[in-house]
Amino acid sequence: MIPIFIASTKSYSGKTFIALGLAMKLMEQGYKVGYIKPVGKTPVKKGRDVFDADAVFIKEVLSLPDPLDVISPFVISYETQNLIFQGKVKDIAKQIMTAFKSLKSKDFVIIGGAADLFDGAILNINSLSLIQDMKAHALIVESWAGDASADSLFGASRLFEERFLGGVINKVPSNSANHVKDTIKPFLEKKGVKVFGVFQKDSILESFTVRQLNEILNGKVLCCEDRLDEFVENFSIGAMDVDSALSYFRRIPNKAVITGAHRSDIQLAAMETATKCIILTGGLYTNDVVIGKAQSKGIPIISVTEDTFTTVDKIETIIGKTRLRGEEKIKHAKGLFDMEFDMERFLKGLK
């Protein structure tokens, strides 16, 4: 068994994307692959038990035969956190290691790290400790944060020492891609830090469905409930005059338009362009003409109680934090991984 620990220095860096892509690629090459999420942070109920949402997702996508209590041996919920602080949660490291060792018949075991390197430290189940206990190779996923990301990857290489395998730079804006590939990556390589892939920020992977948006905003769907599973890639605020709005909307594909319920002119203009949904702020509804056109175009209209500023603020707090779900996203993620990840060099590094 070769354990590969997918870790990062900060949350929402794309660990699940890399873990899934790597597992799929290894399986394609005929290897027996296992997966484990030692410390779950997103509890979901399956029957009477609670498991991590990412672990359940990966088990289902990869059709893994291993039981969920192996793939997700420990989940931190609100109740568990209180028990931890009361000193009533013990032997979790042993529980995790027992689950991990039960996967010893696999050729590779992909280990999904928690939010950052120190999550679970008070129970001695943080990434640093588990990598040592599992004798795993550490693959660091770094979400691009400017040139400081070079410090993060270089620092991780020194922190993990012989356990450090290399890194991946993820979520790079298109205008920084050449700089990362031509300057940052060669610089890190000269410092002994292998970079197996540079992934640009991707609108499809970071997109939401209209249904997810509605749940996040606690809105009311006024029409086209059958189109709630369309993906929203961009957001636009309709607060200008209608001529300017139309020109602006035409440049932005697959968008949600956020505007006041009284701006029916903006709502009608948005529906002449590539709009996936319209979000009406202020808790009011629009008129029958707008509803009728939305129904004919198949564009859901959602009414939310908050004002435009609060609605935009809610959306901005979750941008970049979407989860890899849905057949379309999985297929797209696999294509990106196949194109950008240097699998041959990665496998040579393991040997």
ABEGO torsion letter per residue (X at the ends): XBBBBBBBABBGAGAAAAAAAAAAAAAAAGBBBBBBBABBABBBBBEABBBBAAAAAAAAAAGBABBAAAABABBBBAAAAAAAAAGABBGAAAAAAAAAAAAAABABBBBBBBABAABGAAAGABAAAAAAAAGBBBBBBBBBAEAAAAAAAAAAAAAAEAABAEBBBBGBBAAAAAAAAAAAAAAAAAAGBBBABBBBBBAAAABBBAAAAAAAAGBBBABGAAAAABBBABBBBBABBAAAAAAAAAABBGBBBBBBAABAAAAAAAAABBBABBBBBGGBBBBAAAAAAAAAAGBBBBBBABBAAAAAAAAAAABGABBBBEAAAAAAAAAAAAAABBAAAAAAAAX
